[in-house]
């Protein structure tokens, strides 16, 4: 008989050395690569040469690509945080290029997760609806003059990017880390803006009396809304740290001065208190949460309330009256643009060019600030309906696999997105990457938990049957 114990003892030195090397690879190497990437990033900012500023970002991508290959979950969390940290400010390229790179990176990390952990079985209704709408407008729509094929392709990639997260599965061990990236994003944005302001990077944490962190106040508000819904779900599931994240992100939302997101968040909170009930979230917990929420709301109102009221009921010249920030003007122009091809639209990306910027020079933007109007210009009423239907079927189908109390939170979050889209460009914004990512991770976790419950139920049934036979 071979003495395997002796063989193990004899080879102990080599085996332990191999274990050290194997342990060094997956654990320490990503950290070393990230450290190298940070050094390259700092050099790219310090070196005055335009050549160096162009070369260093390319070198900066190499270690990040290796980290992404080795640790897809870590790379995914990094992309989610990058959205909150403002790629248009941090990346040494133009704003449109930074936005495009971030969306491509989102598609990339979703692809890596799919390769590592498998394709998701979620019904990707939004993605399918978007592709079907694109095909219909290409075949039956009326192209908007001046919109090139390149613009169509660019808008197609940008529009489909957030939905790539739905088609991937994720590491079960990384759910907490991935959720933390969503919860901590708004706070990280504000903190980093404070640290970088003395270096002249970014606009500082507050612009025109509104908290913006490393992004625009509207984008910070959108990130905060997603973080609040995520914290609420974790709280309903029994994680009490969700209370802390609820307070932090509620104050950030107040500071952003975004009126509709704040109103929708209040309605979301009230609906969860009334309709959601789990073993961790009963009347007593709801009462304590309400008692904790009131001081936070009062603090936010005391610090930021006056500024929100001024923005809502006073224009820049001091005249009184409700202020829609120019939305009433831009919406009329988009309705006129939709009438040119109302059923099948004018091509993906047409909404970016439907209104001449000279016609809205006083507003400073030709963005629709209404996702349904923008989509109707691109895809027409039929295409917009397909995308909306895709969202509806996706959320309805996936929430059926969740406990009822948690399903209420996710359905309410879907309603918040639908209503928020009336006053902002939600789908086309970078922040949609974070929102779709959070939905996808939550539904992926719900599927795994349901499979585990069913497996436990089957094994318990077999055990009971075995006892009865015995």
C-alpha positions in Angstrom: 0.0 0.0 0.0 1.3 3.4 -0.9 1.8 5.7 2.1 -0.1 8.7 0.9 0.3 10.5 4.1 4.1 10.2 3.8 3.9 11.4 0.2 2.1 14.4 1.4 4.7 15.0 4.1 7.6 14.5 1.6 6.2 17.0 -0.8 5.1 19.5 1.8 7.7 22.1 0.8 6.7 22.2 -2.8 3.0 22.0 -2.1 3.1 24.9 0.3 5.1 27.0 -2.1 2.5 26.3 -4.8 -0.2 27.3 -2.4 1.5 30.6 -1.7 1.9 31.3 -5.4 -1.7 30.3 -6.1 -2.9 32.5 -3.2 -0.8 35.4 -4.4 -2.4 35.3 -7.9 -6.1 35.7 -7.4 -5.9 37.7 -4.2 -2.9 40.1 -4.4 -2.4 40.5 -8.1 -5.7 42.4 -8.7 -4.7 44.8 -5.9 -1.2 45.3 -7.4 -2.8 45.9 -10.8 -5.2 48.4 -9.4 -2.4 50.2 -7.6 -0.5 50.4 -10.9 -3.5 51.8 -12.6 -3.9 54.5 -10.0 -0.2 55.5 -10.4 -0.7 55.7 -14.1 -3.8 57.8 -13.7 -2.0 60.2 -11.4 0.9 60.5 -13.9 -1.6 61.3 -16.7 -2.9 64.3 -14.7 0.5 65.5 -13.6 2.4 65.3 -16.9 1.9 68.5 -19.0 2.6 66.8 -22.3 -0.5 66.0 -24.4 1.2 62.9 -25.6 1.5 61.6 -22.1 -2.1 62.5 -21.3 -3.1 60.5 -24.3 -0.8 57.6 -23.8 -1.3 57.1 -20.0 -5.1 56.4 -20.2 -4.4 53.7 -22.7 -1.8 52.1 -20.4 -4.3 52.7 -17.5 -6.8 50.4 -19.3 -4.4 47.4 -19.5 -4.2 46.6 -15.7 -8.0 47.3 -15.4 -8.7 44.8 -18.2 -6.6 42.2 -16.4 -8.4 42.8 -13.2 -11.7 42.5 -15.0 -10.7 39.2 -16.5 -9.6 37.9 -13.1 -12.4 39.4 -11.0 -15.5 40.2 -13.1 -17.6 41.1 -9.9 -14.9 43.6 -8.8 -14.8 45.1 -12.3 -18.6 45.3 -12.3 -18.7 47.1 -9.0 -16.0 49.4 -10.3 -18.1 50.4 -13.4 -21.1 51.1 -11.2 -19.0 53.3 -8.9 -17.4 55.1 -11.9 -20.9 56.2 -13.0 -21.4 57.9 -9.6 -17.9 59.4 -9.6 -18.4 61.2 -12.9 -16.5 59.7 -15.8 -17.0 62.9 -17.8 -14.9 64.6 -15.2 -12.4 62.0 -14.2 -11.5 60.5 -17.6 -9.1 62.7 -19.6 -11.3 62.7 -22.8 -14.3 64.6 -24.0 -17.6 64.2 -22.2 -19.3 62.3 -25.0 -16.3 60.0 -25.4 -16.2 59.4 -21.6 -20.0 58.6 -21.6 -19.5 56.2 -24.5 -16.5 54.5 -22.9 -18.4 54.0 -19.7 -21.4 52.4 -21.5 -19.0 50.1 -23.5 -17.3 49.2 -20.2 -20.8 48.3 -18.8 -21.5 46.0 -21.7 -18.0 44.5 -21.3 -18.3 43.6 -17.6 -21.8 42.2 -18.1 -20.3 40.0 -20.9 -17.5 38.9 -18.6 -20.0 38.0 -15.8 -22.1 36.0 -18.4 -18.9 34.1 -19.5 -17.9 33.4 -15.9 -21.2 32.7 -14.3 -23.5 32.0 -17.2 -26.3 33.7 -19.1 -29.3 34.8 -17.0 -32.7 33.2 -17.5 -34.4 36.6 -16.9 -36.7 37.7 -19.6 -34.8 40.7 -21.0 -38.0 42.5 -22.0 -36.5 46.0 -22.1 -33.6 44.9 -24.4 -35.9 43.0 -26.7 -38.4 45.8 -26.8 -35.6 48.3 -27.7 -34.3 46.0 -30.5 -37.8 45.4 -31.9 -38.5 49.2 -31.9 -35.2 49.8 -33.7 -36.0 47.3 -36.4 -39.5 48.7 -36.9 -38.3 52.3 -37.2 -35.6 51.2 -39.6 -38.1 49.5 -41.8 -41.2 51.7 -41.5 -40.0 55.0 -40.0 -39.2 58.3 -41.6 -35.5 59.1 -41.1 -34.7 62.5 -39.7 -32.5 64.4 -42.3 -29.0 64.9 -41.1 -28.8 62.0 -38.7 -26.0 59.7 -40.0 -25.7 56.0 -39.8 -22.8 56.5 -37.3 -25.1 58.4 -35.0 -27.7 55.7 -35.3 -25.2 53.0 -34.4 -23.8 55.1 -31.5 -27.3 55.7 -30.1 -28.2 52.0 -30.5 -25.2 50.9 -28.5 -25.8 53.6 -25.9 -29.5 52.8 -25.6 -29.0 49.0 -25.3 -26.0 49.2 -22.9 -28.0 49.3 -19.5 -30.0 46.2 -20.6 -26.9 44.1 -21.0 -26.8 43.6 -17.2 -30.1 41.8 -17.4 -28.7 39.0 -19.5 -25.9 38.1 -17.1 -25.8 36.0 -14.0 -23.6 37.1 -11.0 -21.4 35.6 -8.4 -23.6 34.5 -5.4 -20.8 35.5 -3.0 -20.6 39.0 -4.4 -24.3 40.1 -4.0 -23.5 42.1 -0.9 -20.5 43.9 -2.5 -22.5 44.7 -5.7 -25.4 46.0 -3.6 -22.9 48.1 -1.6 -21.6 49.7 -4.8 -25.2 51.0 -5.5 -25.8 52.1 -1.9 -22.5 53.9 -1.5 -22.3 55.5 -4.9 -23.9 58.9 -4.1 -21.9 59.3 -0.9 -18.7 58.4 -2.7 -19.5 61.0 -5.4 -20.0 63.8 -2.8 -16.9 62.8 -0.7 -14.6 62.6 -3.8 -15.8 65.9 -5.1 -14.8 67.5 -1.7 -11.4 65.9 -1.9 -10.7 66.8 -5.5 -12.1 70.4 -5.4 -8.8 71.9 -4.1 -7.0 70.3 -7.1 -9.3 72.0 -9.6 -11.0 68.7 -10.6 -14.7 68.9 -10.9 -17.1 71.7 -9.9 -17.0 71.1 -6.2 -19.7 69.5 -4.1 -22.2 72.3 -4.4 -23.1 74.4 -7.6 -25.7 77.1 -7.6 -26.9 76.0 -4.2 -27.5 72.4 -5.2 -25.5 69.3 -4.2 -24.0 67.7 -7.2 -20.9 65.8 -6.1 -18.9 64.7 -9.2 -22.0 64.7 -11.4 -25.0 66.9 -12.3 -27.5 67.4 -9.5 -30.2 65.6 -11.5 -27.9 62.6 -12.0 -27.0 62.7 -8.3 -30.7 62.6 -7.5 -31.3 59.7 -9.8 -28.4 57.7 -8.2 -29.8 58.6 -4.7 -33.3 57.4 -5.7 -31.8 54.0 -6.8 -29.8 53.8 -3.6 -32.9 54.6 -1.5 -34.9 51.8 -3.2 -32.0 49.4 -2.7 -31.6 50.3 1.0 -35.4 49.8 1.4 -35.3 46.4 -0.1 -32.3 45.3 2.2 -34.2 46.7 5.2 -37.3 44.7 4.2 -35.1 41.6 4.0 -33.9 42.2 7.5 -30.6 44.1 7.0 -30.7 46.9 9.6 -27.7 48.7 8.0 -30.3 49.7 5.3 -31.5 52.3 7.8 -28.2 54.1 7.7 -28.0 54.1 3.9 -31.6 55.3 3.8 -30.7 58.4 5.9 -27.5 59.2 4.0 -29.1 59.0 0.6 -32.3 60.8 1.6 -30.1 63.8 2.8 -28.2 63.7 -0.5 -31.5 63.6 -2.4 -32.6 66.7 -0.5 -29.3 68.4 -1.3 -29.6 67.8 -5.0 -32.7 70.0 -5.1 -34.5 67.6 -7.5 -38.2 68.1 -6.9 -39.9 65.2 -8.7 -37.4 62.5 -7.5 -37.9 63.7 -4.0 -41.7 63.6 -4.3 -41.6 60.1 -5.9 -39.3 58.9 -3.1 -41.8 60.1 -0.5 -44.6 58.3 -2.3 -42.4 55.2 -2.6 -41.7 55.2 1.1 -45.3 55.6 2.1 -46.4 52.8 -0.3 -43.8 50.4 1.2 -44.9 51.2 4.8 -48.5 50.5 3.8 -48.2 47.5 1.5 -45.0 45.6 2.2 -44.9 43.1 5.0 -42.3 40.4 5.8 -41.1 38.6 8.9 -38.5 41.3 9.3 -40.7 44.2 8.4 -43.8 44.4 10.5 -45.8 47.1 12.3 -43.3 47.6 15.1 -40.4 48.0 12.6 -42.4 50.3 10.4 -43.3 52.5 13.4 -39.6 52.7 14.4 -38.6 53.5 10.9 -41.1 56.3 10.6 -39.9 57.7 13.9 -36.3 57.7 12.5 -37.3 59.1 9.1 -39.1 62.2 10.5 -35.9 63.8 12.0 -34.0 63.1 8.7 -36.8 64.7 6.7 -36.9 67.7 9.0 -33.1 68.2 8.8 -33.2 67.9 5.0 -36.1 70.4 4.8 -34.4 72.8 7.1 -31.1 72.9 5.2 -32.3 72.5 1.6 -36.0 73.2 1.7 -35.8 77.0 1.1 -33.7 76.5 -2.0 -36.1 73.9 -3.4 -39.1 76.2 -2.8 -37.3 79.1 -4.6 -36.5 76.9 -7.6 -40.1 75.7 -7.7 -42.0 79.0 -7.4 -39.5 81.8 -8.5 -37.8 82.3 -11.8 -34.3 83.8 -12.4 -35.8 87.3 -12.6 -37.7 86.9 -9.3 -41.2 86.6 -10.7 -43.5 84.3 -8.8 -45.3 81.3 -10.2 -44.6 77.6 -10.6 -41.4 76.9 -12.5 -41.1 73.8 -14.7 -37.4 74.7 -15.6 -38.3 75.1 -19.3 -40.0 71.7 -19.6 -43.3 73.2 -20.7 -41.4 74.8 -23.6 -39.3 71.9 -24.7 -42.2 69.4 -24.5 -44.3 71.4 -27.0 -41.3 71.4 -29.5 -40.9 67.6 -29.1 -44.7 67.0 -29.6 -44.3 68.9 -32.9 -41.3 66.7 -33.8 -43.2 63.6 -33.0 -46.0 64.6 -35.4 -43.6 64.2 -38.4 -43.7 60.4 -38.0 -45.9 59.5 -35.0 -46.3 55.8 -35.4 -42.8 54.4 -36.3 -40.5 57.4 -35.5 -37.6 58.9 -37.2 -34.7 56.5 -36.3 -32.8 55.7 -33.2 -30.9 58.8 -32.0 -33.2 61.2 -33.7 -34.4 62.6 -30.4 -31.0 64.2 -29.9 -31.4 66.3 -33.1 -35.2 66.8 -33.2 -35.1 70.2 -31.6 -32.6 72.8 -32.9 -30.5 74.1 -30.0 -31.0 77.7 -31.3 -34.7 77.4 -30.7 -34.0 76.7 -27.0 -30.9 78.8 -26.5 -32.3 80.4 -23.3 -32.8 76.9 -21.8 -29.3 75.8 -22.7 -30.3 72.3 -23.7 -32.4 70.6 -26.3 -32.9 67.4 -24.2 -36.6 66.4 -24.0 -36.6 66.0 -20.2 -39.3 63.4 -20.8 -38.2 59.9 -21.8 -41.5 59.0 -23.5 -41.4 62.0 -25.8 -37.7 61.3 -26.7 -38.5 57.7 -27.4 -41.5 58.7 -29.5 -39.3 60.8 -31.7 -36.9 57.8 -32.1 -39.4 54.9 -32.4 -42.9 56.4 -32.6 -45.8 55.5 -30.4 -45.6 51.8 -31.4 -41.9 51.4 -30.6 -42.3 53.3 -27.3 -45.1 51.0 -26.4 -43.0 48.0 -27.1 -40.2 49.2 -24.8 -42.7 50.0 -22.0 -44.3 46.6 -22.4 -40.9 45.0 -22.2 -40.3 46.6 -18.9 -43.7 45.7 -17.6 -43.4 42.0 -18.5 -39.8 41.7 -17.2 -40.6 43.2 -13.8 -44.0 41.3 -13.4 -42.4 38.0 -14.4 -39.4 38.3 -12.1 -41.2 39.6 -9.0 -43.4 36.5 -9.1 -40.4 34.6 -7.9 -39.9 36.8 -4.9 -41.5 36.8 -1.5 -44.6 39.1 -1.6 -43.1 41.8 0.7 -39.9 42.1 -1.4 -41.9 42.0 -4.6 -43.9 45.0 -3.5 -40.6 47.0 -3.2 -39.5 46.0 -6.7 -42.8 46.8 -8.3 -42.9 50.2 -6.5 -39.4 50.8 -7.8 -40.6 50.1 -11.3 -43.4 52.6 -10.8 -40.9 55.2 -9.6 -38.9 54.7 -12.8 -42.0 55.0 -15.0 -43.1 58.2 -13.3 -39.6 59.7 -13.1 -39.4 59.2 -16.9 -42.1 61.8 -17.4 -39.9 64.7 -16.2 -36.3 63.4 -17.0 -34.3 61.5 -19.6 -33.9 58.4 -17.5 -33.1 55.7 -20.1 -30.5 57.6 -22.0 -28.7 58.9 -18.9 -25.6 57.1 -17.5 -27.4 56.6 -14.2 -29.7 54.1 -15.9 -26.7 51.8 -15.9 -26.8 51.7 -12.1 -30.6 51.3 -11.9 -30.7 48.5 -14.4 -27.7 46.8 -12.8 -29.5 46.9 -9.4 -32.7 45.4 -10.8 -30.7 42.7 -12.6 -28.7 41.7 -9.5 -31.8 41.7 -7.2 -33.7 39.4 -9.7 -30.7 37.2 -10.1 -30.5 36.8 -6.3 -34.2 36.1 -6.1 -33.9 33.3 -8.6 -31.1 31.7 -6.7 -32.9 32.0 -3.4 -36.1 30.5 -4.8 -34.1 27.6 -6.3 -32.5 27.0 -2.9 -35.9 27.1 -1.1 -37.3 24.6 -3.6 -34.3 22.3 -3.2 -34.7 22.5 0.6 -38.4 21.7 0.3 -37.7 18.7 -1.9 -35.0 17.3 0.3 -37.3 17.9 3.4 -40.1 16.0 1.6 -37.8 13.1 0.8 -36.6 13.0 4.4 -40.2 12.9 5.7 -41.1 10.2 3.2 -38.1 8.1 4.3 -39.1 8.5 7.9 -42.7 7.4 7.1 -41.4 4.3 5.2 -39.1 3.4 8.0 
